[in-house]
Amino acid sequence: MKDDPKKKKPRSSTPTGRLLRLTGMTTSIASRVAGHQVKKLFQSEEASARDREKLMRNVGKQVAETLGEMKGAVMKVGQIASQMQDLLPEEIAQALEVLQKASAPMPFSIIRRQLRQELGDDPLNLFATFEDIPFAAASIGQVHRATLKDGTDVVVKVQYPAVKESIDSDMRQLRRILRLGALFKVNEATLDAIFKEIRTQLAEELDYEKEASNIQRFREFHQDDDWLIIPNVISELSTGKILTLVYEPGDDLQALESDERYTQDMRNLLGVRLFEAIGKQIFFLREVHCDPHPGNFAFRPDGGLIMYDFGATKRLDETDLIGMRHLMRAAYADDFEAVDQALIELEVRKPDSPAVDEAFYRKWVNLLIPPFSDTPFDFSHSRLHIELVKETRNTPWRYLESFQPSARTLQINRIFGGHYWTMVKLGVNTSFRDQIEMALQE
């Protein structure tokens, strides 16, 4: 790959350029929202609703296009936001889904410079081979295939320059954008807690030394699970911004679709093993791999499950685990008073809000329990996501202010929401009740 030395640095790659780009987007969205507020004074309620839906689609498209071009913290937050169906207007969340796909790579000249700065030498002097075309590119870094001098195949994750330095200003600007026109459907205190959670996660993902430590801890925890493969770290070729790992190949979800080696029984086994691994991490390690992006997982026809990217992990407080266990036990027992109390403990239901009746909770429990019952659940034909959206839209107005997204459950919801789609694409048809019973043990 050859880089044009005369090519100017992208405007959004400098701190000033990023600030100007985000400020310009903020101003544009503010103008649109203000125009809508004035216009609706002269419209019927139905016309105003149509205009707001159109406004949200346009805003979502503008935010997705801008963040997709900028990389770094704002793109990562955009990816997280795209999975927050309960936090953002549906039109904006859908528009941001494009950020989940692989992003355009950085020029190799930038990557080479970063490797020299971090490792002290040119990559071709440090490795036997080093591919300049990236194996994968994401929001805060990209991955290159390489070979050690002893012949070991590795992957090298290289963090983009200046990502860490721009994180705070990026977060401030993005918060302003998402607050315009009440795009975030939560109160100020909850918004503070959510952004604090996201900020903490981003800081950890940008510290590759921290990720190396995470990998070692998770490898030790899963040492008896020989079916779970976590790539090992090559410490001497890793720093805070460079992470070199042993290459552990596997098949992605798309490859599984036409691979006859993955029988229904094997798909069921892989689904159970993924669910079991996540459950063990949550309830026994009290720390969980919390990026369910399908690119972070791969599969082998012998039942092996490969888990990549431990930059994003979530540590759980004992009180949160107790609250989740209380909620699960109450749901299985149809004890809706206990369900209500557990949701208050987890700060999902506001304690000073109107009481919620049993019929409301029963509908939700009846929707959510089947995948975790004794009867096999066919994810390949699941309509659960459709039914959940339908039930959300039919929520009685008197309950709309009773619930709120909780920073304490935000990442857990993201994990299970993401892995629901993994189960769908795997075509899993089985029961997870045994794994649930294991999780309920204290």
C-alpha positions as CSV (number, residue, x, y, z in Angstrom):
1,M,0.0,0.0,0.0
2,K,1.5,3.3,-1.1
3,D,0.6,6.6,0.6
4,D,0.6,10.0,-1.2
5,P,3.0,12.2,0.8
6,K,1.3,15.3,-0.6
7,K,-2.1,14.2,0.7
8,K,-3.3,16.6,3.4
9,K,-4.2,15.2,6.8
10,P,-8.0,14.8,7.0
11,R,-9.6,17.7,8.7
12,S,-11.2,15.5,11.3
13,S,-7.9,13.9,12.3
14,T,-6.7,17.1,14.1
15,P,-8.1,18.3,17.5
16,T,-9.2,21.6,16.0
17,G,-10.6,20.0,12.9
18,R,-12.6,17.5,15.0
19,L,-14.0,20.3,17.2
20,L,-15.0,22.4,14.2
21,R,-16.7,19.3,12.5
22,L,-18.7,18.4,15.6
23,T,-19.6,22.0,16.4
24,G,-20.8,22.5,12.9
25,M,-23.0,19.4,13.1
26,T,-24.3,20.5,16.5
27,T,-25.2,24.0,15.1
28,S,-26.9,22.4,12.1
29,I,-29.0,20.0,14.2
30,A,-29.9,22.8,16.7
31,S,-31.2,24.9,13.8
32,R,-33.3,22.0,12.5
33,V,-34.8,21.3,15.9
34,A,-35.6,25.0,16.5
35,G,-37.3,25.2,13.2
36,H,-39.4,22.2,14.0
37,Q,-40.4,23.7,17.4
38,V,-41.6,26.9,15.7
39,K,-43.4,25.0,12.8
40,K,-45.3,22.7,15.1
41,L,-47.0,25.7,16.7
42,F,-49.0,26.1,13.5
43,Q,-49.6,22.3,12.8
44,S,-52.0,19.7,13.8
45,E,-50.7,17.0,16.2
46,E,-50.6,14.5,13.4
47,A,-48.7,16.7,11.0
48,S,-46.3,17.6,13.8
49,A,-45.6,13.9,14.5
50,R,-44.9,13.3,10.8
51,D,-42.5,16.2,10.7
52,R,-40.7,15.1,13.8
53,E,-40.3,11.6,12.4
54,K,-38.8,13.0,9.3
55,L,-36.5,15.3,11.4
56,M,-35.2,12.4,13.4
57,R,-34.4,10.4,10.3
58,N,-32.5,13.3,8.8
59,V,-30.7,14.0,12.1
60,G,-29.8,10.3,12.4
61,K,-28.4,10.2,8.9
62,Q,-26.3,13.3,9.5
63,V,-24.9,12.1,12.8
64,A,-24.1,8.6,11.4
65,E,-22.3,10.1,8.3
66,T,-20.3,12.5,10.4
67,L,-19.3,10.1,13.1
68,G,-18.5,7.4,10.5
69,E,-15.9,9.7,8.9
70,M,-14.3,10.8,12.1
71,K,-13.4,7.5,13.9
72,G,-12.2,7.8,17.5
73,A,-14.3,8.3,20.6
74,V,-17.3,9.8,18.8
75,M,-17.6,6.9,16.4
76,K,-17.3,4.4,19.3
77,V,-20.0,6.2,21.2
78,G,-22.1,6.3,18.1
79,Q,-21.8,2.5,17.9
80,I,-22.9,2.1,21.5
81,A,-25.7,4.5,21.0
82,S,-27.0,2.5,18.0
83,Q,-27.8,-0.3,20.4
84,M,-29.7,1.9,22.8
85,Q,-33.2,1.4,21.4
86,D,-34.7,2.5,24.7
87,L,-32.6,5.7,24.9
88,L,-32.9,7.2,21.4
89,P,-35.7,7.8,18.9
90,E,-36.1,4.7,16.7
91,E,-35.2,6.7,13.6
92,I,-31.8,7.8,15.0
93,A,-30.9,4.4,16.5
94,Q,-31.6,2.8,13.1
95,A,-29.5,5.3,11.2
96,L,-26.6,4.8,13.6
97,E,-26.6,1.0,12.9
98,V,-24.4,1.7,9.9
99,L,-21.5,2.5,12.4
100,Q,-21.5,-1.2,13.5
101,K,-19.9,-2.2,10.1
102,A,-16.2,-2.1,9.5
103,S,-14.8,1.4,8.9
104,A,-12.3,2.6,6.3
105,P,-8.7,1.9,7.3
106,M,-6.0,4.6,8.1
107,P,-3.1,5.0,5.6
108,F,-0.3,2.6,6.4
109,S,2.1,5.5,6.8
110,I,0.2,6.5,9.9
111,I,0.2,3.0,11.2
112,R,4.0,2.5,10.6
113,R,4.7,5.8,12.4
114,Q,2.6,4.6,15.4
115,L,4.5,1.3,15.5
116,R,7.9,3.0,15.3
117,Q,6.9,5.4,18.1
118,E,5.6,2.7,20.4
119,L,7.9,-0.3,19.6
120,G,11.0,1.7,18.8
121,D,11.7,0.2,15.3
122,D,10.2,-0.4,11.9
123,P,7.7,-3.3,11.8
124,L,9.7,-5.1,9.2
125,N,12.7,-5.2,11.6
126,L,10.5,-6.4,14.5
127,F,8.5,-9.0,12.7
128,A,9.4,-11.6,10.1
129,T,6.5,-10.4,8.0
130,F,4.0,-7.6,8.4
131,E,1.0,-7.0,6.1
132,D,0.4,-3.4,5.3
133,I,-3.2,-4.0,4.3
134,P,-5.3,-4.3,7.5
135,F,-7.0,-7.5,8.5
136,A,-9.8,-5.4,10.1
137,A,-10.4,-1.7,10.8
138,A,-12.6,-0.2,13.6
139,S,-13.4,3.0,15.3
140,I,-10.3,3.4,17.5
141,G,-7.7,1.2,15.8
142,Q,-7.0,-1.4,13.1
143,V,-5.6,-4.9,13.0
144,H,-2.8,-6.3,10.8
145,R,-1.6,-9.8,10.2
146,A,2.1,-10.5,10.9
147,T,4.5,-13.3,11.6
148,L,7.0,-13.5,14.5
149,K,10.6,-14.4,13.7
150,D,10.0,-17.8,15.2
151,G,7.2,-18.4,12.7
152,T,4.2,-17.8,15.0
153,D,1.2,-16.2,13.3
154,V,0.0,-13.1,15.1
155,V,-2.3,-10.1,14.8
156,V,-1.2,-6.6,15.7
157,K,-3.8,-4.2,16.9
158,V,-2.6,-0.6,16.4
159,Q,-4.4,2.3,18.0
160,Y,-5.0,5.4,15.9
161,P,-3.0,8.5,16.9
162,A,-4.6,11.2,19.1
163,V,-7.7,9.1,19.9
164,K,-7.1,9.3,23.7
165,E,-6.3,13.0,23.5
166,S,-9.6,13.8,21.8
167,I,-11.9,11.7,23.9
168,D,-13.1,14.3,26.4
169,S,-13.9,17.0,23.8
170,D,-15.6,14.4,21.6
171,M,-17.8,13.2,24.5
172,R,-18.8,16.8,25.4
173,Q,-19.8,17.6,21.8
174,L,-21.6,14.3,21.3
175,R,-23.6,14.8,24.5
176,R,-24.7,18.2,23.3
177,I,-25.8,16.7,20.0
178,L,-27.8,13.9,21.6
179,R,-29.5,16.3,24.0
180,L,-30.7,18.6,21.3
181,G,-34.5,18.3,20.9
182,A,-34.5,15.8,23.8
183,L,-33.0,13.1,21.6
184,F,-31.9,11.2,24.7
185,K,-35.2,10.2,26.4
186,V,-33.8,10.3,30.0
187,N,-33.5,12.8,32.8
188,E,-30.2,14.7,33.5
189,A,-29.0,12.5,36.4
190,T,-29.5,9.3,34.4
191,L,-27.8,10.9,31.4
192,D,-24.8,11.8,33.6
193,A,-24.6,8.2,34.8
194,I,-24.9,6.8,31.3
195,F,-22.1,9.0,29.9
196,K,-19.9,8.3,32.9
197,E,-20.3,4.6,32.1
198,I,-19.5,5.1,28.5
199,R,-16.5,7.3,29.3
200,T,-15.1,4.7,31.7
201,Q,-15.5,2.0,29.0
202,L,-13.8,4.1,26.4
203,A,-10.9,4.9,28.7
204,E,-10.4,1.2,29.3
205,E,-10.6,0.3,25.6
206,L,-7.9,2.8,24.8
207,D,-5.5,1.3,27.3
208,Y,-4.0,-1.8,25.6
209,E,-1.9,-2.6,28.6
210,K,-5.2,-2.9,30.5
211,E,-6.6,-5.1,27.8
212,A,-3.6,-7.4,28.0
213,S,-4.2,-7.7,31.8
214,N,-7.9,-8.4,31.1
215,I,-6.9,-11.2,28.6
216,Q,-4.7,-12.9,31.2
217,R,-7.4,-12.7,33.9
218,F,-10.1,-14.2,31.6
219,R,-7.7,-16.9,30.3
220,E,-7.1,-18.0,33.9
221,F,-10.8,-17.9,34.8
222,H,-11.7,-20.1,31.8
223,Q,-8.6,-22.4,32.0
224,D,-10.9,-25.4,32.5
225,D,-13.2,-24.6,29.6
226,D,-11.1,-26.1,26.9
227,W,-13.7,-25.2,24.3
228,L,-13.2,-21.5,24.9
229,I,-10.2,-20.0,23.1
230,I,-8.9,-16.6,24.1
231,P,-5.8,-15.4,22.1
232,N,-2.6,-15.0,24.2
233,V,-0.6,-11.8,24.4
234,I,2.9,-11.4,23.0
235,S,4.0,-9.0,25.8
236,E,7.4,-7.9,24.3
237,L,5.6,-6.5,21.2
238,S,2.8,-4.8,23.1
239,T,2.4,-1.4,24.7
240,G,-0.4,0.9,25.8
241,K,-1.3,1.6,22.1
242,I,0.0,-1.6,20.4
243,L,-1.4,-5.1,21.2
244,T,0.2,-8.2,19.6
245,L,-1.7,-11.5,20.0
246,V,-1.4,-15.0,18.8
247,Y,-3.6,-15.5,15.7
248,E,-6.5,-17.8,16.5
249,P,-8.6,-18.4,13.4
250,G,-12.2,-19.3,13.3
251,D,-15.4,-19.0,11.2
252,D,-17.5,-15.9,11.5
253,L,-21.3,-16.0,11.5
254,Q,-21.6,-15.3,7.8
255,A,-19.4,-18.3,6.9
256,L,-21.5,-20.6,9.1
257,E,-24.6,-20.0,6.9
258,S,-23.4,-22.3,4.1
259,D,-21.0,-24.6,6.0
260,E,-22.4,-28.1,6.3
261,R,-20.0,-28.9,9.1
262,Y,-22.1,-26.8,11.4
263,T,-25.1,-29.1,12.0
264,Q,-28.1,-28.1,14.1
265,D,-26.6,-30.0,17.1
266,M,-23.3,-28.1,16.7
267,R,-25.1,-24.8,16.4
268,N,-27.0,-25.5,19.5
269,L,-23.8,-26.5,21.3
270,L,-22.1,-23.3,20.3
271,G,-25.1,-21.2,21.4
272,V,-25.1,-23.0,24.8
273,R,-21.4,-22.5,25.2
274,L,-21.6,-18.8,24.4
275,F,-24.4,-18.3,26.9
276,E,-22.6,-20.3,29.5
277,A,-19.4,-18.3,29.1
278,I,-21.1,-15.0,29.4
279,G,-23.2,-16.3,32.4
280,K,-20.1,-17.6,34.2
281,Q,-18.3,-14.3,33.7
282,I,-21.2,-12.2,35.0
283,F,-22.2,-14.2,38.1
284,F,-18.9,-15.9,39.1
285,L,-16.0,-13.8,37.8
286,R,-18.2,-10.7,38.3
287,E,-16.6,-9.2,35.2
288,V,-17.8,-9.8,31.6
289,H,-16.7,-9.3,28.0
290,C,-19.2,-6.6,27.1
291,D,-18.8,-5.9,23.4
292,P,-21.2,-8.3,21.7
293,H,-20.3,-7.2,18.2
294,P,-20.2,-10.4,16.0
295,G,-16.7,-9.6,14.8
296,N,-15.5,-10.3,18.4
297,F,-16.5,-13.9,18.2
298,A,-15.6,-16.8,15.9
299,F,-16.5,-20.5,15.8
300,R,-14.9,-23.9,15.0
301,P,-16.7,-27.0,13.7
302,D,-15.3,-29.0,16.6
303,G,-17.3,-26.9,19.1
304,G,-14.6,-24.3,19.8
305,L,-15.7,-20.8,20.6
306,I,-13.1,-18.0,20.1
307,M,-13.5,-14.7,22.0
308,Y,-11.6,-11.6,20.8
309,D,-11.2,-8.1,22.0
310,F,-11.1,-7.7,25.8
311,G,-10.7,-3.9,25.8
312,A,-14.4,-3.6,26.9
313,T,-15.1,-5.5,30.0
314,K,-17.7,-4.6,32.7
315,R,-17.0,-5.2,36.4
316,L,-20.2,-5.8,38.4
317,D,-21.0,-4.8,42.0
318,E,-22.3,-7.5,44.3
319,T,-25.4,-5.5,44.8
320,D,-26.2,-5.5,41.1
321,L,-25.7,-9.2,40.9
322,I,-28.1,-9.7,43.9
323,G,-30.6,-7.4,42.1
324,M,-30.4,-9.4,38.9
325,R,-30.8,-12.7,40.7
326,H,-33.8,-11.3,42.6
327,L,-35.4,-10.2,39.3
328,M,-34.8,-13.6,37.6
329,R,-36.2,-15.6,40.5
330,A,-39.2,-13.3,40.8
331,A,-39.9,-13.6,37.1
332,Y,-39.8,-17.4,37.2
333,A,-42.1,-17.5,40.2
334,D,-44.6,-15.0,38.7
335,D,-44.0,-12.9,41.8
336,F,-44.7,-9.5,40.3
337,E,-44.4,-7.6,43.5
338,A,-40.9,-8.9,43.8
339,V,-40.3,-8.1,40.1
340,D,-41.3,-4.5,40.8
341,Q,-39.0,-4.3,43.9
342,A,-36.0,-5.8,42.0
343,L,-36.5,-3.2,39.2
344,I,-36.5,-0.4,41.8
345,E,-33.3,-1.9,43.3
346,L,-31.7,-1.8,39.9
347,E,-32.9,1.8,39.3
348,V,-34.9,0.7,36.3
349,R,-38.2,1.8,37.9
350,K,-38.4,5.1,39.6
351,P,-39.5,4.5,43.2
352,D,-41.6,7.7,43.4
353,S,-43.5,6.9,40.1
354,P,-47.0,5.6,39.8
355,A,-47.5,1.9,40.9
356,V,-47.3,-0.7,38.1
357,D,-50.0,-3.4,38.0
358,E,-49.5,-7.1,37.7
359,A,-51.0,-7.4,34.2
360,F,-48.3,-5.1,32.8
361,Y,-45.5,-7.1,34.3
362,R,-47.1,-10.4,33.3
363,K,-47.0,-9.4,29.6
364,W,-43.3,-8.6,29.7
365,V,-42.4,-11.7,31.7
366,N,-44.4,-13.9,29.2
367,L,-42.4,-12.4,26.4
368,L,-39.0,-12.7,27.9
369,I,-39.1,-16.0,29.7
370,P,-39.5,-18.5,26.8
371,P,-35.8,-18.4,25.7
372,F,-34.9,-19.4,29.2
373,S,-37.6,-22.0,29.9
374,D,-37.3,-25.8,29.9
375,T,-38.7,-25.9,26.3
376,P,-36.3,-25.4,23.4
377,F,-36.6,-21.9,21.9
378,D,-36.1,-21.6,18.1
379,F,-34.1,-18.4,17.6
380,S,-34.0,-18.9,13.8
381,H,-37.7,-18.1,13.7
382,S,-37.8,-15.8,16.6
383,R,-40.2,-12.8,16.6
384,L,-39.2,-11.8,20.0
385,H,-37.6,-8.5,18.9
386,I,-40.7,-7.6,16.9
387,E,-43.0,-8.4,19.9
388,L,-40.8,-6.4,22.2
389,V,-40.9,-3.3,20.0
390,K,-44.7,-3.7,19.6
391,E,-45.2,-4.0,23.4
392,T,-43.0,-1.0,24.0
393,R,-45.1,1.1,21.6
394,N,-48.3,-0.1,23.4
395,T,-47.0,0.8,26.8
396,P,-49.8,2.7,28.6
397,W,-49.1,6.4,28.9
398,R,-49.4,6.3,32.6
399,Y,-46.3,4.1,32.8
400,L,-44.1,6.0,30.4
401,E,-42.6,8.0,33.3
402,S,-42.3,5.0,35.6
403,F,-39.2,3.5,34.0
404,Q,-35.8,4.7,32.9
405,P,-32.6,3.3,31.4
406,S,-30.3,2.5,34.3
407,A,-26.5,2.9,34.1
408,R,-26.3,-0.2,36.3
409,T,-27.9,-2.4,33.7
410,L,-26.9,-0.5,30.5
411,Q,-24.0,-2.8,29.5
412,I,-25.8,-6.0,30.6
413,N,-28.7,-5.1,28.4
414,R,-26.4,-4.4,25.5
415,I,-24.6,-7.7,26.0
416,F,-27.8,-9.8,25.9
417,G,-29.4,-7.7,23.2
418,G,-26.3,-8.2,21.0
419,H,-26.0,-11.9,21.7
420,Y,-29.7,-12.4,20.9
421,W,-28.8,-11.6,17.3
422,T,-25.9,-14.0,17.5
423,M,-28.3,-16.8,18.5
424,V,-30.6,-15.8,15.7
425,K,-27.9,-15.9,13.1
426,L,-26.5,-19.2,14.5
427,G,-30.0,-20.7,14.2
428,V,-29.9,-22.0,17.8
429,N,-32.9,-24.1,18.8
430,T,-32.4,-25.2,22.4
431,S,-33.1,-24.3,26.1
432,F,-30.8,-22.3,28.4
433,R,-32.6,-23.2,31.6
434,D,-29.7,-25.2,33.0
435,Q,-27.4,-22.3,32.5
436,I,-29.9,-20.0,34.2
437,E,-30.1,-22.3,37.2
438,M,-26.3,-22.3,37.4
439,A,-26.4,-18.4,37.4
440,L,-29.0,-18.4,40.2
441,Q,-26.7,-20.3,42.6
442,E,-25.0,-18.0,45.1
